Amino acid sequence: MLSSDHADIVRTTLPAVGAHGIEITGRFYSAMFAAHPELRHLFNQGNQANGEQRQALAGSVAAFAAHLVSPDSATPFQQMLSRIAHKHASLGIRPEQYTIVGRHLLDAVADVLGDAVTPQVHAAWSEVYWLFATLLIAEEARLYRDAACDPAAPYRPWRVVERRHEADDVVSFVLVPADGGTIPTHRPGQYVSVAVTLPDGLRQPRQYTLSRAAGDTAQITVRRVRGDQAPDGAVSNHLFDHVPVGEQLQLSRPFGDVFLDDDEDPLVLISAGIGITPAAAMIDHLAAADPDRPVLAVHADRSPRTHALREQIAAAGGRMTDFRQLTWYEEPGELSADVRPGWIDVAELPLPDKARVFMCGSLPFMRKIRRGLHDAGVSDERIRYEVFGPDLWIR
């Protein structure tokens, strides 16, 4: 809990810190990478370039500070903490790195806000940061323990045994442990970090859902990111162009706080584009472990050509007793009762009573779906979402 004198200071200065949050985090990252260039190998440089990481960090710090000074607010603190901890664990973040981050982040606050950052203000925000860091360090320690993972060596070599074309610009990599060991256990919907060394020598991690894991293999499904007016995705294009069958990849243990629950409530899985991967993993698991659980799978895509994992989901759904799939295409081609043109209309969905909903797609897509679910009477406690990249939902 924040000390009372510091709580008053944080409450008073929070509007200024929040208003300048992106400028503060921009200064922070520039200074930290200049002083510690080795950390560029740990942070997603694509998200640095497009500004999303700055937005996410600014939003999380402001949200945590708001939680400290207004504990009864609607700030989704616990969800935010869990999501960040799982991402950090997949990257092997270590406690000593929080000291580096804290020093440069507080320096950036002072640089941007200037004389407004008195010694008292600095001390108050230092307490905010270290309370947040301490909670994350503790949660990450628990995750490392449960996963039997040494954060100093978070990756393990895996060998590609199959590359399977799934859709335009989408491929699945089927993998086995290169060391001959066992597949780590995971919950359907979780992800692994994949670390690659790019041609310029920069090592970069990215998170990919385990879109299927069965027996002695695991599978990730990758969409090639074409930048159009922005740079192409560095890691996705490297995987497409330089990772054939027989190549090795470095994978973390599975992590992620959005996964299939072990209960009997009906499931509604709503996805768009490559956001189908967690739904595919859940359906594949249920077909083997709980084929009688009711599942409604709802997906939006550009066209049948871009719709990934269709065959895997159809095969798994065919082994279930109460499975239905509805699909919306922008360019539909042939229509049917279960294939419709345009975008998902939640009002048209046959939502079962007491359904649990999982969403994955772009933030605008999920926000629109969430509004529709609320209109249909589905409460937030029954809605979970996964977002690929920095979580900007709380903004």
HUFENMO-V855592 format. One record per pair of residues at least 6 apart in sequence whose C-alpha atoms are under 7 Angstrom apart, sorted by sequence separation. I is the first residue (numbers start at 0). J is the second residue. D is the distance in Angstrom with one decimal. If there is no record, write none. Layout:
BEGIN
<<I & J & D> <I & J & D>>
END
This chain:
BEGIN
<<32 & 38 & 6.4> <46 & 52 & 5.3> <66 & 72 & 6.6> <143 & 149 & 6.7> <164 & 170 & 4.6> <165 & 171 & 6.7> <196 & 202 & 4.2> <211 & 217 & 6.2> <212 & 218 & 6.0> <225 & 231 & 4.7> <226 & 232 & 6.7> <300 & 306 & 6.0> <316 & 322 & 5.8> <32 & 39 & 6.4> <109 & 116 & 5.7> <163 & 170 & 5.5> <164 & 171 & 6.5> <195 & 202 & 5.6> <196 & 203 & 6.3> <211 & 218 & 5.2> <224 & 231 & 5.7> <225 & 232 & 6.4> <358 & 365 & 6.7> <66 & 74 & 6.2> <162 & 170 & 6.7> <163 & 171 & 5.1> <194 & 202 & 6.7> <195 & 203 & 5.6> <209 & 217 & 6.8> <210 & 218 & 5.7> <224 & 232 & 4.7> <331 & 339 & 6.9> <162 & 171 & 5.7> <163 & 172 & 6.6> <194 & 203 & 5.5> <195 & 204 & 6.5> <209 & 218 & 5.6> <210 & 219 & 5.4> <331 & 340 & 5.5> <66 & 76 & 6.7> <162 & 172 & 4.9> <194 & 204 & 4.1> <209 & 219 & 5.0> <210 & 220 & 6.3> <268 & 278 & 6.0> <330 & 340 & 7.0> <161 & 172 & 5.9> <162 & 173 & 6.4> <193 & 204 & 5.4> <194 & 205 & 6.5> <208 & 219 & 6.0> <224 & 235 & 6.2> <326 & 337 & 6.1> <327 & 338 & 5.8> <328 & 339 & 6.4> <329 & 340 & 5.8> <62 & 74 & 6.2> <161 & 173 & 5.0> <192 & 204 & 6.0> <193 & 205 & 5.3> <207 & 219 & 6.1> <223 & 235 & 5.1> <224 & 236 & 6.9> <325 & 337 & 4.8> <326 & 338 & 4.8> <327 & 339 & 4.7> <328 & 340 & 5.1> <329 & 341 & 4.7> <63 & 76 & 6.4> <159 & 172 & 6.3> <160 & 173 & 5.7> <192 & 205 & 5.3> <193 & 206 & 6.2> <222 & 235 & 6.7> <223 & 236 & 5.7> <324 & 337 & 6.7> <325 & 338 & 6.1> <326 & 339 & 6.2> <327 & 340 & 5.4> <328 & 341 & 5.6> <329 & 342 & 6.9> <159 & 173 & 5.8> <160 & 174 & 5.6> <192 & 206 & 4.3> <221 & 235 & 6.6> <327 & 341 & 5.9> <328 & 342 & 6.9> <159 & 174 & 4.6> <160 & 175 & 7.0> <191 & 206 & 5.5> <192 & 207 & 6.4> <327 & 342 & 5.7> <158 & 174 & 5.4> <159 & 175 & 6.7> <190 & 206 & 6.2> <191 & 207 & 5.6> <327 & 343 & 6.0> <157 & 174 & 6.0> <158 & 175 & 5.4> <190 & 207 & 5.2> <191 & 208 & 6.4> <157 & 175 & 5.5> <158 & 176 & 6.2> <190 & 208 & 3.9> <191 & 209 & 6.8> <157 & 176 & 4.3> <158 & 177 & 5.3> <189 & 208 & 5.8> <190 & 209 & 5.3> <105 & 125 & 7.0> <156 & 176 & 6.3> <157 & 177 & 4.6> <188 & 208 & 6.5> <189 & 209 & 6.3> <156 & 177 & 5.5> <188 & 209 & 6.9> <156 & 178 & 6.9> <259 & 281 & 6.4> <345 & 368 & 6.7> <346 & 371 & 6.9> <356 & 381 & 6.1> <357 & 382 & 6.0> <358 & 383 & 6.3> <359 & 384 & 5.7> <361 & 386 & 7.0> <302 & 328 & 5.1> <345 & 371 & 5.4> <355 & 381 & 5.0> <356 & 382 & 4.8> <357 & 383 & 4.9> <358 & 384 & 4.6> <359 & 385 & 5.0> <360 & 386 & 6.4> <101 & 128 & 6.8> <265 & 292 & 6.4> <266 & 293 & 6.2> <267 & 294 & 5.9> <268 & 295 & 6.3> <269 & 296 & 6.2> <270 & 297 & 6.3> <271 & 298 & 5.5> <272 & 299 & 6.5> <294 & 321 & 6.4> <295 & 322 & 6.0> <296 & 323 & 6.2> <297 & 324 & 5.8> <298 & 325 & 6.5> <299 & 326 & 5.8> <300 & 327 & 6.5> <301 & 328 & 5.3> <302 & 329 & 6.1> <345 & 372 & 6.6> <355 & 382 & 6.3> <356 & 383 & 6.2> <357 & 384 & 5.5> <358 & 385 & 6.3> <359 & 386 & 6.0> <25 & 53 & 6.0> <265 & 293 & 4.8> <266 & 294 & 4.7> <267 & 295 & 4.8> <268 & 296 & 4.8> <269 & 297 & 4.7> <270 & 298 & 4.8> <271 & 299 & 4.6> <272 & 300 & 5.2> <290 & 318 & 6.8> <291 & 319 & 6.1> <293 & 321 & 4.8> <294 & 322 & 4.9> <295 & 323 & 5.0> <296 & 324 & 4.6> <297 & 325 & 4.9> <298 & 326 & 4.9> <299 & 327 & 4.7> <300 & 328 & 5.1> <301 & 329 & 4.9> <302 & 330 & 4.9> <24 & 53 & 5.3> <263 & 292 & 6.1> <265 & 294 & 5.9> <266 & 295 & 6.2> <267 & 296 & 5.9> <268 & 297 & 5.9> <269 & 298 & 5.7> <270 & 299 & 6.4> <271 & 300 & 5.8> <283 & 312 & 6.9> <286 & 315 & 5.4> <290 & 319 & 4.5> <291 & 320 & 5.3> <292 & 321 & 6.7> <293 & 322 & 6.0> <294 & 323 & 6.5> <295 & 324 & 5.8> <296 & 325 & 6.3> <297 & 326 & 5.8> <298 & 327 & 6.3> <299 & 328 & 5.9> <300 & 329 & 6.6> <301 & 330 & 5.9> <302 & 331 & 5.7> <282 & 312 & 6.7> <286 & 316 & 6.7> <290 & 320 & 6.2> <291 & 321 & 6.2> <362 & 392 & 6.9> <21 & 53 & 5.7> <24 & 56 & 6.9> <283 & 315 & 5.4> <286 & 318 & 5.7> <21 & 54 & 5.8> <24 & 57 & 6.3> <182 & 215 & 6.3> <279 & 312 & 5.9> <282 & 315 & 6.4> <286 & 319 & 5.6> <272 & 306 & 6.8> <273 & 307 & 6.9> <282 & 316 & 7.0> <97 & 132 & 6.6> <21 & 57 & 5.8> <20 & 57 & 4.9> <175 & 215 & 6.6> <175 & 216 & 5.0> <94 & 136 & 6.0> <174 & 216 & 5.5> <175 & 217 & 6.5> <173 & 216 & 6.5> <174 & 217 & 5.2> <299 & 342 & 6.5> <17 & 61 & 6.0> <173 & 217 & 5.7> <174 & 218 & 6.1> <299 & 343 & 6.5> <173 & 218 & 4.5> <172 & 218 & 5.6> <173 & 219 & 6.8> <171 & 218 & 6.5> <172 & 219 & 5.5> <171 & 219 & 5.6> <172 & 220 & 6.3> <171 & 220 & 4.1> <170 & 220 & 5.7> <171 & 221 & 6.2> <84 & 135 & 5.8> <88 & 139 & 5.8> <169 & 220 & 7.0> <170 & 221 & 5.5> <222 & 273 & 6.6> <169 & 221 & 5.6> <170 & 222 & 6.7> <169 & 222 & 4.4> <84 & 138 & 6.3> <88 & 142 & 6.8> <168 & 222 & 5.7> <169 & 223 & 6.2> <80 & 135 & 6.8> <84 & 139 & 5.5> <88 & 143 & 6.8> <168 & 223 & 5.2> <193 & 248 & 7.0> <194 & 249 & 5.5> <193 & 249 & 5.7> <194 & 250 & 6.6> <93 & 150 & 6.3> <193 & 250 & 4.7> <10 & 68 & 6.2> <92 & 150 & 6.5> <192 & 250 & 5.6> <193 & 251 & 6.6> <91 & 150 & 4.3> <191 & 250 & 6.3> <192 & 251 & 5.1> <91 & 151 & 6.5> <191 & 251 & 5.4> <191 & 252 & 6.0> <6 & 68 & 5.9> <91 & 153 & 5.3> <191 & 253 & 4.7> <64 & 127 & 6.5> <90 & 153 & 6.8> <190 & 253 & 5.4> <191 & 254 & 6.3> <189 & 253 & 6.1> <190 & 254 & 5.6> <189 & 254 & 5.5> <190 & 255 & 6.0> <1 & 67 & 6.4> <189 & 255 & 4.7> <210 & 276 & 5.1> <0 & 67 & 6.9> <210 & 277 & 6.1> <185 & 253 & 6.0> <189 & 257 & 6.6> <208 & 276 & 6.2> <183 & 252 & 6.9> <188 & 257 & 6.2> <189 & 258 & 6.0> <208 & 277 & 6.3> <210 & 279 & 6.0> <211 & 280 & 5.0> <188 & 258 & 4.5> <210 & 280 & 4.6> <187 & 258 & 5.4> <188 & 259 & 6.5> <209 & 280 & 6.8> <31 & 103 & 6.0> <186 & 258 & 5.8> <187 & 259 & 5.6> <211 & 283 & 6.8> <30 & 103 & 6.8> <186 & 259 & 6.6> <27 & 103 & 5.6> <27 & 104 & 5.2> <27 & 107 & 5.2> <26 & 107 & 5.7> <162 & 244 & 6.4> <161 & 244 & 5.7> <23 & 107 & 5.4> <160 & 244 & 5.4> <275 & 359 & 6.9> <23 & 108 & 5.7> <159 & 244 & 5.0> <160 & 245 & 6.0> <274 & 359 & 4.7> <159 & 245 & 5.2> <265 & 351 & 6.7> <274 & 360 & 4.7> <158 & 245 & 6.0> <159 & 246 & 5.6> <267 & 354 & 6.5> <23 & 111 & 6.1> <158 & 246 & 5.7> <159 & 247 & 6.2> <265 & 353 & 6.9> <266 & 354 & 5.5> <267 & 355 & 6.1> <268 & 356 & 5.9> <269 & 357 & 6.2> <270 & 358 & 5.6> <271 & 359 & 6.6> <272 & 360 & 6.7> <158 & 247 & 4.3> <188 & 277 & 4.4> <264 & 353 & 6.5> <265 & 354 & 4.8> <266 & 355 & 5.0> <267 & 356 & 4.7> <268 & 357 & 5.0> <269 & 358 & 4.8> <270 & 359 & 4.9> <271 & 360 & 4.9> <157 & 247 & 5.3> <158 & 248 & 6.3> <264 & 354 & 5.9> <265 & 355 & 6.2> <266 & 356 & 6.0> <267 & 357 & 6.4> <268 & 358 & 6.1> <269 & 359 & 6.6> <270 & 360 & 5.6> <156 & 247 & 6.2> <157 & 248 & 5.2> <264 & 355 & 6.5> <156 & 248 & 5.6> <157 & 249 & 6.2> <188 & 280 & 6.0> <156 & 249 & 4.7> <157 & 250 & 6.8> <187 & 280 & 5.5> <188 & 281 & 6.3> <155 & 249 & 5.3> <156 & 250 & 6.4> <187 & 281 & 5.1> <154 & 249 & 5.5> <155 & 250 & 5.4> <154 & 250 & 5.1> <155 & 251 & 6.3> <154 & 251 & 4.5> <187 & 284 & 6.8> <153 & 251 & 5.6> <89 & 191 & 6.5> <90 & 192 & 6.7> <89 & 192 & 5.7> <146 & 252 & 6.9> <8 & 120 & 6.4> <9 & 123 & 6.4> <8 & 123 & 6.6> <9 & 124 & 6.8> <5 & 123 & 4.7> <257 & 383 & 6.9> <257 & 384 & 7.0> <257 & 385 & 6.4> <167 & 304 & 5.9> <166 & 304 & 5.7> <167 & 305 & 5.1> <169 & 307 & 6.7> <166 & 305 & 5.0> <166 & 306 & 5.9> <166 & 307 & 5.1> <165 & 307 & 5.1> <165 & 308 & 5.8> <43 & 203 & 6.4> <40 & 201 & 6.1> <43 & 204 & 6.6> <40 & 202 & 4.8> <41 & 203 & 6.6> <89 & 251 & 5.9> <40 & 203 & 5.5> <41 & 204 & 6.8> <89 & 252 & 6.7> <89 & 254 & 6.1> <85 & 254 & 5.6> <86 & 255 & 7.0> <85 & 255 & 5.3> <85 & 256 & 6.6> <82 & 256 & 6.0> <81 & 256 & 6.6> <55 & 389 & 5.8> <55 & 390 & 6.1> <58 & 393 & 6.9> <55 & 391 & 5.5> <58 & 394 & 6.0> <52 & 389 & 5.9> <51 & 389 & 6.3>>
END
